């Protein structure tokens, strides 16, 4: 069984972020797209956190991303828009890039080839009306067509009920790097249920 990491996304409340420390996830996601209900507008200082900060962007200008990196002390960049391989490669020189793709029944995994040298990770989310954060899962059997060895994050409506399917993927040959959770663990938009996350992490055998 491969080692699995955990990313908790959609964080923005200072007290809730402080409480997240006890969970010691590997990554904390902060959304910098104004169309999200979890949009971060106030700088949140890093205070000896046991996780890396991931900034989530949708077709943002490089200058805006650079400013946000400094303001929010970001460690990685997650790009959820139509960013080109060239723009991803440019940002990869600044911070590791997670390039996100929205997956539906007709998703063509061949489009990943153009991004192989432009990012550190891929992320697969569910195709929907929003660039991400639609709160729904996609058919994970589609990942059987994954043509790359690049590690990837898995996102899209993942909750406690997803544990059996996650364990099945862990036992596969796929380079699953991390599970990305958000709305299924919320008390309110941007506020996570820490005990529920702790139970999920334990049952998934997340490192």
C-alpha distance (Angstrom), angle and dihedral (degrees) to the residues before:
residue distance angle dihedral
X1 . . .
X2 3.80 . .
X3 3.79 121.8 .
X4 3.78 110.3 -98.7
X5 3.78 127.6 -154.2
X6 3.80 129.1 -156.9
X7 3.79 130.6 -132.7
X8 3.80 119.7 -170.7
X9 3.79 108.6 -160.6
X10 3.78 135.6 -169.4
X11 3.82 95.9 45.7
X12 3.81 120.4 155.6
X13 3.81 110.7 134.0
X14 3.81 114.0 99.0
X15 3.82 96.0 -143.0
X16 3.79 92.8 45.9
X17 3.81 91.3 49.7
X18 3.81 89.2 50.5
X19 3.81 89.6 51.5
X20 3.80 90.1 49.4
X21 3.81 89.6 66.3
X22 3.80 90.7 76.6
X23 3.81 89.0 60.1
X24 3.82 92.1 53.2
X25 3.80 96.8 -152.8
X26 3.79 116.8 -178.3
X27 3.78 96.0 -123.0
X28 3.80 137.8 23.0
X29 3.79 117.2 -159.1
X30 3.80 123.6 -146.6
X31 3.80 118.2 -171.2
X32 3.80 119.5 -137.0
X33 3.79 98.8 179.8
X34 3.81 114.4 107.0
X35 3.81 92.9 -144.4
X36 3.80 91.6 68.0
X37 3.80 124.7 94.6
X38 3.82 84.8 -138.7
X39 3.79 96.5 53.0
X40 3.81 112.4 152.7
X41 3.79 113.6 -135.1
X42 3.83 103.6 156.5
X43 3.83 122.2 68.2
X44 3.79 111.7 -111.1
X45 3.79 114.0 -158.8
X46 3.78 118.7 -136.4
X47 3.81 112.4 -117.7
X48 3.78 110.2 -170.2
X49 3.81 93.2 -60.4
X50 3.84 121.2 -172.7
X51 3.80 91.6 -139.6
X52 3.78 140.1 61.0
X53 3.78 119.7 -106.6
X54 3.79 116.9 -123.2
X55 3.79 119.8 -163.5
X56 3.81 114.0 -150.9
X57 3.81 115.7 -149.5
X58 3.80 136.8 175.0
X59 3.81 115.4 -152.4
X60 3.81 91.6 -37.9
X61 3.80 122.8 168.6
X62 3.79 115.2 -101.3
X63 3.80 91.0 -121.5
X64 3.81 90.5 54.9
X65 3.80 91.5 48.8
X66 3.79 92.6 49.5
X67 3.80 91.0 51.0
X68 3.80 91.7 48.6
X69 3.82 91.3 49.6
X70 3.77 89.8 59.4
X71 3.81 96.9 39.9
X72 3.80 95.4 49.1
X73 3.82 99.7 27.9
X74 3.80 94.8 -122.4
X75 3.81 122.3 -167.9
X76 3.82 99.5 -171.7
X77 3.80 137.9 19.9
X78 3.80 123.9 -134.4
X79 3.80 112.7 -162.4
X80 3.80 114.4 -159.6
X81 3.79 101.9 171.0
X82 3.78 137.5 69.9
X83 3.79 94.1 -67.1
X84 3.80 112.6 162.9
X85 3.81 123.5 -124.6
X86 3.80 87.1 -109.9
X87 3.81 94.6 54.9
X88 3.81 90.7 45.6
X89 3.80 90.6 51.6
X90 3.80 90.5 50.5
X91 3.80 92.2 52.6
X92 3.81 91.8 42.7
X93 3.80 86.5 68.4
X94 3.81 88.3 62.2
X95 3.80 103.1 38.3
X96 3.83 134.4 -8.8
X97 3.80 109.4 -82.7
X98 3.80 127.6 -137.8
X99 3.82 106.5 -162.3
X100 3.79 111.5 -154.9
X101 3.80 126.4 -150.8
X102 3.80 128.5 -169.3
X103 3.78 109.9 -130.1
X104 3.79 126.3 -151.3
X105 3.81 135.3 155.2
X106 3.81 92.8 -76.9
X107 3.81 97.3 43.3
X108 3.80 112.5 143.9
X109 3.80 110.8 -144.4
X110 3.81 89.8 -167.4
X111 3.81 89.0 80.2
X112 3.81 87.8 71.6
X113 3.81 92.0 72.0
X114 3.80 92.0 76.2
X115 3.82 90.2 57.4
X116 3.81 99.3 45.6
X117 3.81 93.9 103.9
X118 3.81 95.9 32.6
X119 3.80 103.1 67.9
X120 3.79 143.8 29.2
X121 3.79 97.0 -132.5
X122 3.78 142.3 12.5
X123 3.80 123.2 -137.4
X124 3.78 125.5 -157.5
X125 3.79 119.3 -153.8
X126 3.79 133.0 166.7
X127 3.78 120.3 -82.9
X128 3.79 110.0 -117.0
X129 3.78 146.0 127.0
X130 3.81 91.9 -63.8
X131 3.84 127.8 56.5
X132 3.80 86.7 -115.4
X133 3.78 141.1 -24.1
X134 3.80 96.2 65.4
X135 3.80 90.2 143.5
X136 3.79 93.9 -130.2
X137 3.78 132.9 107.4
X138 3.78 129.5 -131.0
X139 3.78 131.4 -141.4
X140 3.80 103.3 -75.8
X141 3.80 91.9 -162.5
X142 3.81 84.9 77.3
X143 3.81 86.2 73.2
X144 3.79 88.2 71.7
X145 3.82 84.6 81.7
X146 3.81 92.7 55.8
X147 3.83 103.6 134.7
X148 3.81 100.4 -169.1
X149 3.79 140.5 77.3
X150 3.80 91.5 -147.0
X151 3.83 110.9 119.7
X152 3.79 114.9 -111.9
X153 3.80 142.2 -162.0
X154 3.80 118.8 -129.6
X155 3.79 118.5 -143.8
X156 3.78 141.2 159.8
X157 3.80 125.5 101.0
X158 3.80 95.2 -22.5
X159 3.79 113.9 170.3
X160 3.83 140.8 151.6
X161 3.80 89.4 -71.2
X162 3.82 89.0 62.6
X163 3.81 94.6 66.6
X164 3.85 98.5 97.7
X165 3.81 91.4 49.9
X166 3.82 91.1 46.5
X167 3.81 91.2 53.0
X168 3.79 89.6 50.4
X169 3.80 90.3 54.2
X170 3.80 90.4 47.8
X171 3.78 88.8 58.1
X172 3.79 92.6 50.5
X173 3.79 127.1 86.0
X174 3.80 92.2 -109.3
X175 3.84 116.0 121.0
X176 3.81 93.6 -121.7
X177 3.80 105.2 172.4
X178 3.80 105.3 174.7
X179 3.78 145.5 -2.7
X180 3.81 114.5 -127.2
X181 3.81 114.9 -151.9
X182 3.77 132.5 -178.4
X183 3.82 132.9 134.8
X184 3.83 99.1 27.9
X185 3.81 88.2 65.5
X186 3.79 98.5 46.9
X187 3.78 133.3 115.6
X188 3.80 88.1 -170.5
X189 3.80 134.1 -12.9
X190 3.80 106.5 -57.5
X191 3.82 94.6 5.2
X192 3.81 117.0 103.0
X193 3.79 130.0 -153.7
X194 3.80 98.9 -125.1
X195 3.85 98.1 -168.6
X196 3.82 90.4 51.4
X197 3.80 89.8 50.2
X198 3.81 90.7 49.1
X199 3.80 91.1 53.7
X200 3.81 91.1 47.2
X201 3.79 92.0 50.2
X202 3.80 91.8 49.8
X203 3.81 94.6 48.8
X204 3.80 92.7 46.6
X205 3.81 91.6 50.8
X206 3.78 89.1 -128.5
X207 3.82 111.9 179.7
